[in-house]
Amino acid sequence: MGDEWDQRDRRRESGQSGVELGSSWHPIATGDFNGDGYSDILWQNTSREVVIWEMNGTTVIGGGSLGNPGPSWHPSVNRFFP
């Protein structure tokens, strides 16, 4: 079974087990970050850590933590791929 996400509950489910992002996480940007034609989700928590979910429709196909980029960093979701 593929991964499914529920943005309202900040939850990623894979098979029977789920990964909760918790209430400190907020979606800060969406865009096609990996160039596959599907919108992906960029999350950030109150400690400034950034996580990306690479999506295929409603299925999470990859992603991970980008760490804490620092207080002066802000996402730019202009055009990533031609």
C-alpha positions as CSV (number, residue, x, y, z in Angstrom):
1,M,0.0,0.0,0.0
2,G,1.3,3.5,-0.8
3,D,1.6,6.3,1.7
4,E,-1.4,8.6,2.1
5,W,-1.5,12.0,3.8
6,D,-4.0,14.0,5.6
7,Q,-2.9,17.6,5.7
8,R,-5.6,18.7,8.2
9,D,-4.4,16.1,10.7
10,R,-0.7,16.6,9.7
11,R,-0.5,12.8,9.4
12,R,1.4,10.5,7.0
13,E,0.2,6.9,6.9
14,S,2.2,4.0,5.5
15,G,0.3,0.8,5.6
16,Q,-0.8,0.3,9.2
17,S,1.6,2.7,10.8
18,G,1.2,6.5,10.8
19,V,3.7,9.3,11.4
20,E,2.3,12.4,13.1
21,L,3.8,15.7,12.4
22,G,2.0,17.3,15.4
23,S,0.4,20.7,15.9
24,S,3.8,22.5,15.7
25,W,4.0,21.8,12.0
26,H,2.5,24.0,9.3
27,P,2.4,23.8,5.5
28,I,4.4,26.8,4.3
29,A,4.5,26.1,0.5
30,T,3.4,23.8,-2.2
31,G,4.8,23.4,-5.6
32,D,6.3,20.8,-8.0
33,F,9.7,20.7,-6.2
34,N,10.9,17.5,-7.9
35,G,9.7,18.2,-11.4
36,D,7.3,15.2,-11.7
37,G,4.2,17.2,-12.5
38,Y,2.6,16.8,-9.0
39,S,2.4,19.4,-6.2
40,D,4.6,18.7,-3.2
41,I,4.2,20.0,0.3
42,L,6.8,21.9,2.3
43,W,6.3,21.9,6.1
44,Q,8.0,23.9,8.8
45,N,7.7,23.6,12.6
46,T,8.0,26.1,15.4
47,S,11.7,25.3,15.9
48,R,12.2,26.2,12.1
49,E,12.9,22.6,10.9
50,V,11.7,22.2,7.3
51,V,10.4,18.9,5.9
52,I,9.3,18.2,2.3
53,W,6.8,15.6,1.2
54,E,7.1,14.7,-2.4
55,M,3.7,13.8,-3.6
56,N,2.1,11.8,-6.5
57,G,-1.5,13.0,-6.2
58,T,-2.4,12.1,-2.6
59,T,0.4,9.6,-2.2
60,V,3.7,10.5,-0.5
61,I,6.5,9.1,-2.7
62,G,9.5,10.6,-0.9
63,G,10.9,13.5,1.1
64,G,12.7,14.2,4.3
65,S,14.0,16.8,6.6
66,L,15.9,19.7,5.3
67,G,17.1,20.7,8.8
68,N,16.9,24.2,10.2
69,P,17.8,26.7,7.5
70,G,18.1,29.6,10.0
71,P,15.9,32.6,10.8
72,S,16.6,34.5,7.6
73,W,15.4,31.7,5.3
74,H,12.0,31.9,3.6
75,P,10.7,29.6,0.9
76,S,10.6,30.8,-2.7
77,V,8.1,28.9,-4.8
78,N,8.6,30.6,-8.1
79,R,9.5,28.2,-10.9
80,F,11.7,25.3,-10.1
81,F,11.6,23.4,-13.3
82,P,11.1,24.4,-17.0
